Amino acid sequence: MSGQVFSFSANKRIIICLLVNFLSSICIVFINKWIYVHYGFPNMTLTLVHFVVTWLGLYICQKMDIFCPKRVPVRKIAWLALSFCGFVAFTNLSLQNNSIGTYQLAKAMTTPVIILIQTAYYKKTFSTKIKLTLVPITLGVILNSYYDVRFNMLGTVFATVGVLVTSLYQVWVGAKQHELQVNSMQLLYYQAPLSSGFLLCVVPIFEPLTGDGGIFGPWSLPALVTVLFSGVVAFLVNLSIYWIIGNTSAVTYNMFGHFKFCITLVGGYLLFHDHDPLSFNQVLGILCTLAGILSYTHIKLAEQEEGKSRLAQKP
């Protein structure tokens, strides 16, 4: 009975965290796009603000006794911190230099790359059924993005590098939590300031510090408030990513990402159907993606139950 209560409680926490990630992830895309288009705020500097606000948020949580920091050797998380910089920076650069359709299509490639990395370097095995669920998901994203996919050399380079770095980052997030025996907050508490330090060394090389477009430039109050709000939302995104991957897997997190994509399209149609109608291809794409996600969820749960049965049968 206590095991069932614990399982229900754990599932409840996962659902809450998925909901937080769902709302914050959608919010951050539109806020960042607004900041780039209307204020021209520099990309790397915005990423740095996100890192700093994330660490401040965790520092406040630690002072409120929400979690207890655990000392982690810097060398153990250095590559994770660098990949975190690349994950956020190249994701934002892809969003900044590509259409939304191209950006979403590139993100869809993260799932197969993660499976490839985990299979090749971590000797993790995935059943054929799990791999086959990627087919309708990828097809669905292609159909959804078809009319908004516009390739350019710079945007394609950013999107490709972004997929590779994001895949590595998400794999390492789960691996490091298990390797170092830390939870999501404990790992992010040390990794966020380290990533900030790395990025602080790079920002002056690629972006101005003063004048128009510089971090210390003459920004308006609305611009600063929007950037700060973006940082708070980024804190929720980063924390929920760590928690979801640490308690499920990188592949499961990506499947949830595809679900968010479908909901965003449907929500946009329901709210703005006169200005943002869904084409037949998009409806078909949404159905394909959802079919793939439901298949993955069903197969994953069946495999977990099978694994539990095997453990129970062992003497």
DRENFI-407574 format. One record per residue: y, x, z of N, C-alpha, C in turn; residue in three letters. Coordinates in steps of 0.05 Angstrom, whole numbers, padded with zeros to 5 digits, always signed. Last residue first. Example, Ala and Ser with C-alpha at 12.3 -4.5 7.8 and 13.67 -1.06 7.14 Angstrom:
<atoms>
-00045+00257+00142-00021+00273+00143+00001+00258+00157SER
-00114+00264+00156-00090+00246+00156-00066+00264+00156ALA
</atoms>
This chain:
<atoms>
-00294+00292-00148-00303+00292-00120-00284+00308-00102PRO
-00256+00252-00193-00264+00279-00185-00272+00278-00155LYS
-00235+00202-00201-00264+00205-00204-00274+00232-00195GLN
-00180+00210-00198-00193+00194-00177-00224+00197-00177ALA
-00170+00238-00244-00166+00252-00218-00181+00237-00196LEU
-00181+00198-00282-00197+00223-00282-00195+00238-00255ARG
-00141+00163-00270-00169+00154-00266-00187+00179-00265SER
-00095+00192-00284-00099+00184-00256-00129+00177-00250LYS
-00103+00194-00340-00103+00219-00324-00107+00213-00294GLY
-00099+00141-00352-00124+00154-00358-00126+00180-00341GLU
-00045+00133-00340-00066+00118-00325-00093+00131-00328GLU
-00022+00166-00378-00018+00172-00350-00039+00158-00333GLN
-00038+00141-00425-00048+00168-00420-00044+00175-00391GLU
-00009+00093-00420-00039+00092-00421-00051+00120-00415ALA
+00043+00112-00421+00033+00099-00397+00003+00098-00396LEU
+00043+00132-00474+00049+00150-00452+00038+00138-00426LYS
+00035+00085-00504+00015+00107-00505+00018+00126-00482ILE
+00081+00056-00491+00055+00045-00486+00034+00067-00485HIS
+00122+00091-00508+00121+00082-00480+00093+00072-00473THR
+00111+00095-00563+00111+00119-00546+00107+00111-00517TYR
+00119+00041-00579+00092+00054-00582+00090+00078-00564SER
+00173+00036-00567+00154+00019-00553+00125+00031-00555LEU
+00193+00073-00605+00198+00077-00576+00178+00061-00559ILE
+00177+00050-00654+00168+00077-00646+00171+00082-00616GLY
+00204+00002-00652+00175+00002-00654+00164+00029-00645ALA
+00257+00021-00652+00247+00007-00628+00216+00006-00628LEU
+00258+00042-00705+00262+00059-00682+00251+00047-00656THR
+00249-00004-00736+00231+00019-00738+00233+00036-00713CYS
+00293-00036-00721+00266-00046-00715+00246-00023-00716LEU
+00335-00003-00741+00333-00009-00712+00305-00019-00704ILE
+00323-00005-00796+00322+00021-00781+00320+00016-00751GLY
+00332-00058-00808+00305-00047-00811+00302-00021-00796LEU
+00386-00058-00798+00369-00076-00782+00340-00066-00784VAL
+00403-00021-00836+00407-00015-00808+00390-00033-00790GLN
+00390-00047-00884+00378-00021-00878+00380-00015-00848ASN
+00423-00091-00882+00394-00095-00881+00380-00069-00873PHE
+00480-00075-00839+00467-00079-00865+00437-00083-00861SER
+00523-00106-00793+00498-00091-00797+00487-00097-00824LEU
+00595-00099-00791+00571-00114-00796+00546-00096-00799PRO
+00647-00093-00762+00625-00073-00761+00599-00087-00766ASP
+00682-00135-00763+00692-00109-00773+00669-00088-00775HIS
+00653-00178-00745+00671-00182-00768+00679-00155-00780ASP
+00627-00159-00700+00611-00166-00723+00628-00170-00748HIS
+00636-00133-00650+00655-00130-00673+00642-00137-00699PHE
+00596-00145-00614+00624-00146-00605+00644-00146-00629LEU
+00549-00142-00644+00554-00166-00628+00584-00168-00620LEU
+00554-00090-00666+00553-00113-00683+00560-00139-00668TYR
+00553-00058-00620+00576-00057-00638+00578-00081-00656GLY
+00502-00070-00602+00525-00078-00586+00551-00078-00603GLY
+00471-00046-00642+00469-00075-00638+00494-00085-00622VAL
+00486+00008-00635+00490-00006-00660+00490-00036-00657LEU
+00471+00016-00581+00499+00020-00589+00505+00006-00616THR
+00416+00008-00584+00432-00011-00569+00462-00008-00576ILE
+00402+00053-00615+00397+00026-00625+00414+00006-00611CYS
+00417+00095-00579+00428+00093-00606+00425+00065-00618PHE
+00383+00086-00536+00412+00083-00533+00426+00080-00560LYS
+00335+00100-00560+00339+00072-00551+00369+00066-00548PHE
+00342+00154-00566+00340+00137-00590+00344+00108-00584HIS
+00342+00168-00512+00366+00173-00528+00366+00156-00554GLY
+00290+00158-00497+00311+00141-00486+00337+00144-00502PHE
+00268+00201-00524+00261+00174-00532+00281+00154-00522MET
+00290+00242-00493+00299+00239-00521+00292+00211-00532ASN
+00262+00235-00445+00292+00233-00445+00302+00228-00474TYR
+00210+00246-00463+00217+00219-00454+00247+00214-00454THR
+00217+00301-00474+00210+00282-00496+00217+00254-00488VAL
+00226+00322-00423+00247+00324-00443+00242+00305-00466ALA
+00204+00275-00371+00201+00298-00389+00223+00299-00409SER
+00215+00260-00308+00198+00249-00330+00191+00273-00348THR
+00245+00288-00272+00227+00267-00261+00209+00254-00283ASN
+00277+00323-00302+00262+00333-00279+00240+00314-00269GLY
+00301+00287-00338+00282+00307-00348+00265+00318-00325ILE
+00333+00257-00301+00313+00244-00318+00292+00264-00328ILE
+00365+00297-00277+00347+00280-00260+00325+00268-00277TRP
+00393+00319-00320+00377+00336-00303+00356+00319-00288TYR
+00421+00272-00337+00403+00287-00355+00383+00303-00339ILE
+00453+00260-00293+00431+00241-00300+00411+00254-00319SER
+00488+00303-00293+00471+00299-00270+00447+00281-00277LEU
+00514+00297-00343+00499+00321-00337+00479+00317-00314ASN
+00538+00245-00337+00519+00251-00359+00501+00274-00352VAL
+00572+00252-00293+00550+00232-00292+00529+00237-00313LEU
+00605+00291-00315+00591+00297-00291+00567+00278-00288PHE
+00629+00263-00357+00610+00285-00363+00594+00293-00339ALA
+00662+00230-00328+00640+00218-00342+00619+00239-00349VAL
+00698+00269-00310+00683+00253-00290+00659+00240-00304VAL
+00719+00287-00359+00704+00305-00342+00687+00291-00321GLY
+00746+00242-00377+00723+00252-00393+00706+00271-00376SER
+00786+00242-00339+00767+00220-00339+00742+00228-00355PHE
+00813+00287-00358+00802+00287-00331+00781+00265-00329LEU
+00830+00268-00408+00812+00292-00407+00799+00293-00379VAL
+00863+00226-00393+00839+00221-00409+00819+00244-00407THR
+00903+00254-00365+00887+00234-00351+00861+00228-00366VAL
+00924+00285-00407+00912+00298-00384+00894+00279-00369LEU
+00944+00244-00441+00924+00263-00451+00909+00276-00428ALA
+00983+00219-00409+00959+00204-00418+00937+00222-00428PRO
+01019+00264-00403+01004+00253-00380+00980+00237-00389LEU
+01014+00313-00456+01025+00289-00444+01008+00280-00421SER
+01018+00385-00456+01002+00360-00459+01016+00337-00444TRP
+01038+00439-00476+01054+00415-00467+01039+00389-00471PRO
+00985+00483-00454+01005+00474-00472+01019+00449-00461GLY
+00942+00508-00431+00967+00507-00415+00991+00498-00433PHE
+00905+00505-00472+00899+00491-00447+00924+00488-00429ILE
+00937+00492-00536+00927+00510-00515+00923+00495-00489GLY
+00963+00460-00573+00934+00463-00575+00921+00481-00554GLY
+01022+00496-00571+01009+00473-00581+00979+00478-00584ASP
+01021+00542-00514+01032+00530-00538+01017+00506-00547GLY
+00963+00580-00490+00990+00568-00487+00999+00557-00514THR
+00913+00595-00508+00916+00588-00480+00943+00573-00475LEU
+00874+00580-00567+00898+00589-00553+00900+00579-00524PRO
+00805+00600-00576+00826+00580-00574+00850+00590-00559GLU
+00771+00645-00579+00770+00625-00600+00792+00604-00599PHE
+00783+00676-00535+00778+00689-00561+00780+00669-00584ILE
+00788+00644-00490+00812+00658-00500+00808+00671-00527PRO
+00731+00626-00485+00753+00608-00493+00778+00623-00504VAL
+00698+00665-00463+00697+00660-00492+00722+00644-00501VAL
+00702+00665-00408+00705+00691-00423+00708+00687-00453CYS
+00690+00613-00396+00717+00623-00391+00723+00650-00405LEU
+00636+00610-00405+00654+00598-00425+00683+00607-00421LEU
+00616+00637-00360+00610+00646-00387+00630+00636-00407PHE
+00637+00604-00319+00644+00632-00321+00639+00644-00349GLY
+00610+00556-00330+00639+00557-00331+00649+00585-00334SER
+00557+00572-00319+00565+00564-00347+00595+00565-00350SER
+00564+00578-00264+00556+00601-00280+00563+00596-00310LEU
+00576+00526-00247+00596+00547-00245+00590+00572-00261PRO
+00524+00501-00263+00550+00493-00274+00572+00514-00271ALA
+00482+00525-00233+00484+00530-00261+00511+00523-00273GLN
+00486+00508-00181+00489+00537-00187+00494+00542-00216TYR
+00481+00453-00187+00501+00463-00169+00507+00493-00174TYR
+00435+00444-00217+00461+00441-00230+00484+00453-00214LEU
+00396+00451-00177+00397+00469-00200+00425+00468-00213LEU
+00409+00410-00140+00408+00438-00131+00409+00458-00155GLN
+00405+00364-00172+00430+00372-00160+00431+00401-00152MET
+00349+00363-00185+00370+00364-00206+00397+00374-00195SER
+00313+00408-00140+00318+00382-00153+00342+00385-00172ASN
+00266+00463-00145+00292+00452-00138+00295+00425-00151VAL
+00227+00503-00159+00222+00483-00138+00249+00472-00127GLN
+00228+00537-00201+00244+00544-00177+00241+00525-00154LEU
+00194+00509-00237+00190+00537-00231+00203+00545-00205GLU
+00216+00458-00240+00189+00461-00230+00184+00490-00221HIS
+00266+00469-00261+00264+00453-00236+00236+00456-00224GLN
+00253+00497-00307+00266+00511-00285+00264+00495-00259LYS
+00231+00457-00341+00215+00480-00333+00226+00494-00308ALA
+00274+00421-00349+00250+00413-00336+00233+00436-00325GLY
+00310+00457-00374+00318+00441-00351+00294+00432-00335VAL
+00282+00477-00419+00287+00494-00396+00295+00479-00371TRP
+00285+00432-00453+00259+00443-00444+00262+00460-00419VAL
+00340+00429-00460+00326+00407-00447+00298+00415-00438GLN
+00351+00479-00485+00364+00471-00460+00348+00450-00445TYR
+00323+00475-00533+00316+00496-00514+00327+00488-00486LEU
+00351+00431-00556+00322+00429-00551+00313+00450-00530SER
+00402+00452-00560+00397+00428-00544+00368+00426-00537THR
+00394+00493-00598+00403+00499-00571+00397+00476-00551VAL
+00378+00463-00643+00361+00484-00632+00368+00490-00603LEU
+00421+00427-00651+00394+00417-00647+00376+00438-00634VAL
+00464+00464-00659+00464+00445-00637+00437+00434-00630GLY
+00450+00486-00707+00450+00503-00683+00449+00486-00658VAL
+00458+00439-00738+00432+00453-00737+00430+00471-00712THR
+00512+00426-00730+00491+00407-00723+00464+00421-00720ALA
+00538+00472-00750+00542+00464-00722+00519+00445-00713PHE
+00521+00469-00804+00515+00492-00787+00517+00485-00758VAL
+00544+00420-00819+00515+00423-00820+00506+00447-00803THR
+00599+00431-00815+00587+00410-00798+00556+00413-00796GLY
+00604+00470-00855+00610+00476-00827+00597+00456-00808LEU
+00588+00440-00902+00575+00465-00894+00579+00471-00864MET
+00574+00371-00897+00592+00392-00904+00581+00418-00891ASN
+00549+00306-00912+00545+00333-00905+00567+00351-00914PHE
+00548+00244-00885+00564+00260-00904+00561+00289-00895ARG
+00523+00182-00873+00515+00211-00873+00531+00225-00894VAL
+00528+00129-00872+00550+00144-00859+00543+00174-00857ASP
+00485+00105-00894+00511+00101-00908+00534+00117-00895TYR
+00443+00122-00859+00443+00128-00888+00471+00126-00901TYR
+00431+00113-00807+00453+00131-00813+00459+00135-00842SER
+00388+00078-00807+00412+00070-00793+00436+00087-00802ASN
+00349+00109-00834+00359+00083-00846+00385+00074-00833LEU
+00344+00151-00797+00353+00156-00825+00364+00131-00838ILE
+00324+00123-00753+00350+00136-00751+00361+00142-00779VAL
+00274+00106-00775+00294+00087-00766+00322+00099-00764GLY
+00248+00155-00784+00254+00137-00806+00276+00117-00799LEU
+00242+00171-00730+00258+00187-00749+00267+00170-00773THR
+00209+00129-00712+00235+00135-00699+00253+00150-00718ILE
+00162+00130-00744+00180+00107-00746+00208+00112-00733PRO
+00147+00185-00727+00151+00177-00755+00169+00153-00757VAL
+00137+00192-00674+00161+00204-00684+00168+00194-00712LEU
+00087+00173-00664+00109+00155-00657+00136+00166-00667THR
+00053+00216-00676+00057+00196-00697+00080+00176-00690LEU
+00052+00242-00627+00066+00255-00649+00072+00234-00671LYS
+00020+00206-00598+00047+00212-00589+00063+00223-00612ILE
-00028+00211-00627-00015+00185-00625+00015+00189-00617LYS
-00044+00263-00617-00036+00255-00645-00020+00229-00644THR
-00016+00288-00555-00036+00274-00571-00026+00267-00599SER
+00005+00352-00540+00013+00325-00545-00008+00312-00563PHE
+00004+00406-00493-00008+00391-00515+00002+00362-00516THR
+00038+00466-00482+00035+00438-00475+00023+00422-00498LYS
+00050+00520-00487+00022+00511-00489+00017+00483-00479LYS
+00100+00538-00490+00091+00529-00463+00063+00518-00463TYR
+00107+00551-00543+00113+00571-00523+00104+00563-00495TYR
+00087+00510-00577+00084+00538-00585+00087+00557-00561ALA
+00097+00461-00550+00070+00467-00560+00067+00497-00565THR
+00151+00464-00539+00133+00461-00517+00104+00467-00525GLN
+00172+00468-00592+00176+00489-00572+00156+00488-00550ILE
+00154+00418-00614+00146+00444-00626+00149+00467-00607LEU
+00180+00382-00581+00151+00382-00582+00141+00408-00593ILE
+00233+00396-00596+00224+00399-00568+00193+00400-00567ILE
+00233+00380-00649+00237+00408-00643+00228+00414-00614VAL
+00227+00324-00646+00206+00340-00657+00209+00370-00651PRO
+00279+00314-00617+00252+00307-00606+00229+00323-00619THR
+00321+00329-00651+00316+00344-00626+00288+00339-00615THR
+00332+00297-00693+00314+00320-00698+00307+00335-00673MET
+00371+00263-00676+00344+00252-00678+00323+00275-00682ALA
+00418+00292-00682+00407+00288-00655+00378+00279-00656LYS
+00426+00285-00737+00419+00311-00727+00407+00309-00699ALA
+00439+00230-00737+00416+00239-00752+00407+00267-00742LEU
+00487+00231-00708+00464+00217-00697+00438+00226-00711GLN
+00520+00260-00745+00516+00269-00717+00491+00256-00705TYR
+00519+00227-00789+00507+00254-00791+00502+00265-00763THR
+00546+00182-00766+00519+00180-00778+00505+00206-00779GLY
+00596+00201-00752+00578+00192-00731+00549+00190-00741ILE
+00609+00262-00790+00612+00233-00786+00592+00225-00764SER
+00630+00325-00761+00612+00307-00777+00619+00278-00773ASN
+00662+00353-00727+00661+00362-00755+00643+00345-00773ASN
+00655+00332-00675+00682+00336-00686+00682+00341-00716GLN
+00600+00333-00668+00614+00307-00667+00642+00309-00680LEU
+00593+00388-00669+00580+00371-00689+00593+00344-00691SER
+00622+00402-00624+00631+00412-00650+00618+00396-00673LEU
+00592+00377-00584+00619+00368-00589+00630+00378-00616ASN
+00545+00407-00590+00544+00378-00593+00572+00367-00599THR
+00564+00458-00579+00555+00452-00607+00552+00422-00611PHE
+00578+00451-00524+00597+00461-00543+00589+00453-00572ALA
+00530+00434-00498+00554+00417-00497+00574+00425-00520VAL
+00494+00477-00513+00487+00448-00516+00512+00431-00517PHE
+00520+00524-00498+00515+00518-00526+00509+00489-00531GLY
+00520+00518-00442+00545+00521-00457+00541+00514-00486CYS
+00465+00515-00434+00481+00492-00427+00508+00493-00441PHE
+00450+00566-00448+00442+00544-00466+00457+00519-00460SER
+00473+00594-00405+00482+00599-00432+00475+00576-00451LEU
+00441+00572-00364+00470+00569-00363+00482+00573-00391ALA
+00391+00591-00379+00396+00562-00377+00425+00556-00378LEU
+00399+00646-00373+00394+00635-00400+00398+00604-00401TRP
+00406+00647-00316+00427+00657-00335+00423+00645-00363ALA
+00370+00635-00277+00383+00612-00291+00404+00621-00311ILE
+00352+00682-00256+00332+00662-00263+00344+00639-00279LYS
+00395+00712-00242+00380+00721-00266+00360+00699-00275ARG
+00410+00688-00194+00426+00683-00218+00411+00690-00243VAL
+00364+00654-00152+00372+00680-00164+00387+00675-00190PRO
+00388+00603-00109+00373+00609-00133+00382+00635-00145VAL
+00386+00567-00049+00394+00592-00062+00375+00598-00086ARG
+00402+00500-00049+00380+00519-00046+00387+00544-00062LYS
+00442+00450-00016+00439+00472-00036+00415+00490-00029PRO
+00423+00385-00005+00426+00410+00009+00422+00433-00012CYS
+00460+00323-00017+00438+00342-00023+00444+00368-00008PHE
+00496+00294+00011+00479+00279-00008+00456+00297-00016ILE
+00535+00313+00046+00506+00315+00054+00488+00298+00036ASP
+00585+00318+00028+00578+00292+00039+00549+00290+00047MET
+00582+00368+00006+00598+00365+00031+00592+00338+00044LYS
+00554+00355-00040+00542+00373-00020+00556+00370+00007GLN
+00592+00324-00067+00566+00312-00059+00552+00328-00038CYS
+00630+00363-00077+00637+00340-00060+00612+00327-00049ILE
+00600+00395-00111+00610+00407-00086+00617+00384-00066TYR
+00593+00361-00154+00570+00369-00138+00578+00381-00112LEU
+00646+00358-00172+00632+00334-00164+00608+00340-00147GLY
+00655+00411-00186+00670+00399-00164+00657+00374-00154LEU
+00619+00415-00229+00614+00431-00205+00630+00420-00181TRP
+00643+00379-00264+00615+00375-00256+00610+00390-00230THR
+00692+00403-00272+00691+00377-00259+00663+00371-00249VAL
+00674+00449-00300+00688+00452-00275+00687+00426-00259VAL
+00651+00426-00346+00635+00443-00328+00648+00444-00301PHE
+00695+00400-00370+00671+00385-00362+00655+00400-00342HIS
+00728+00443-00381+00737+00423-00361+00713+00407-00351VAL
+00697+00467-00421+00702+00481-00396+00711+00462-00374LEU
+00701+00428-00461+00675+00434-00449+00678+00448-00422THR
+00756+00434-00472+00746+00408-00461+00718+00412-00448LEU
+00754+00485-00493+00769+00480-00468+00760+00454-00455THR
+00726+00476-00539+00714+00493-00518+00728+00489-00491MET
+00763+00441-00568+00736+00434-00561+00724+00450-00538ASN
+00831+00422-00551+00811+00441-00561+00783+00437-00550PRO
+00857+00358-00570+00850+00377-00548+00828+00396-00557PHE
+00882+00320-00602+00876+00347-00613+00869+00367-00592GLY
+00893+00268-00591+00907+00288-00576+00903+00317-00586TYR
+00864+00235-00626+00891+00227-00618+00907+00249-00603HIS
+00814+00262-00637+00830+00249-00658+00859+00245-00650VAL
+00795+00282-00588+00798+00300-00612+00817+00288-00632TYR
+00796+00236-00556+00811+00260-00548+00816+00279-00572ILE
+00760+00203-00583+00788+00195-00579+00806+00219-00573TRP
+00713+00232-00576+00723+00228-00603+00753+00220-00602LYS
+00709+00229-00520+00713+00255-00533+00724+00252-00561ASN
+00701+00173-00515+00724+00186-00502+00730+00213-00516ILE
+00653+00164-00544+00677+00152-00553+00702+00165-00540PHE
+00617+00196-00513+00620+00200-00542+00647+00189-00552VAL
+00621+00175-00462+00630+00202-00467+00634+00208-00496ILE
+00597+00124-00465+00625+00126-00458+00636+00154-00467CYS
+00544+00136-00474+00559+00121-00495+00589+00125-00490ILE
+00533+00163-00426+00530+00176-00452+00545+00163-00474SER
+00542+00124-00386+00559+00147-00387+00557+00162-00414SER
+00501+00085-00397+00530+00078-00397+00548+00102-00400LEU
+00454+00117-00394+00460+00100-00417+00490+00094-00419PHE
+00456+00140-00343+00457+00157-00367+00465+00142-00391ASN
+00451+00093-00312+00475+00110-00309+00478+00128-00334VAL
+00400+00077-00330+00423+00060-00334+00449+00076-00332LEU
+00369+00119-00311+00370+00114-00340+00394+00097-00347LEU
+00376+00111-00256+00387+00136-00269+00388+00133-00299CYS
+00350+00062-00250+00379+00065-00243+00391+00089-00257ILE
+00298+00077-00265+00312+00056-00280+00342+00058-00275ILE
+00286+00115-00225+00286+00123-00253+00302+00103-00270ILE
+00287+00083-00179+00306+00105-00182+00309+00114-00211ARG
+00243+00049-00191+00270+00038-00188+00292+00059-00191LYS
+00201+00086-00189+00208+00073-00215+00236+00060-00214ASN
+00203+00098-00134+00208+00119-00154+00216+00107-00181ALA
+00190+00048-00113+00216+00060-00106+00223+00081-00126SER
+00138+00041-00133+00159+00022-00141+00187+00034-00136PHE
+00113+00085-00107+00114+00084-00136+00136+00065-00146SER
+00119+00069-00054+00132+00094-00063+00135+00094-00093PHE
+00088+00023-00055+00116+00021-00048+00131+00045-00058VAL
+00038+00045-00067+00050+00026-00086+00080+00023-00081GLN
+00030+00076-00022+00031+00090-00048+00045+00072-00068GLY
+00025+00038+00017+00049+00056+00018+00053+00070-00008SER
-00024+00017+00000+00000+00000+00000+00025+00017+00000MET
</atoms>
